[in-house]
Amino acid sequence: MDFTMYDTLLQLPLFQGLGKNDITEILSKVKFHFQKYEPGEYVFRQGDACSEVGFLLGGTLVAETFSRSQTYQFIEELPVPSVIELYSLFGIRPLFHASYRAVTEVNMLTIDKGYLSEIVGGYVPCSLNFSNIICTRAQYLYQHIWSDVTGDLDIRFTQFLMRRSSRPAGHKLLRIKMEDLAVLLDDRRINVSRMLNALQAEGVIHLRRKEIEIPALEKLLQRPFSR
């Protein structure tokens, strides 16, 4: 067996806990597709049918999500390795919820969901890993759905970002008009502008025309909020 392949699969959350014999058996009957994407290319697009699961193996990949109203776009960088929308493979709406664009050269591994079903059904560690990924995602969303959107404006802005992030860390970018953000935060535009400029002065965000860059969301979360 190719030990490079073995090491590659073991670093992915779905395959952790498998032995060498299990992975050898999986490789003999499952079709894995390895692909490279150049900067600017899209791996998946928001709204397309989700018929395969993708694993980010290397490079910089961002998830781009438009709001239903098309008034803003939220972009976040994915860590390596990452599994792409495992939760979108099944259910009543098996569609990608975001578009995934390569920023640098990106290495991806994809598996058709038919083969994925065989793996999850045939290997206990994979079944447990699959359940853990789905349940963790559901618990994360449930926590944010039921959290109160309260506090001062800087707190509400941070909660807005958290509700749209797949993880509470990493690089994020929000493309939005100031007046639209003011409506979403239920405050006056001038107050939102002052709050954002104060955060920029602290170095936790960068402001550009119709863009708010958050270099590291964890630093925004760690700051002492106003009360």
Helices and strands as residue ranges (DSSP letters): H 3-10, G 13-15, H 20-29, E 33-37, E 42-44, E 52-58, E 61-66, E 72-77, E 82-84, G 86-88, E 99-102, E 106-112, H 113-122, H 124-145, H 153-163, E 172-176, H 178-184, H 189-202, E 206-208, E 211-214, H 217-222
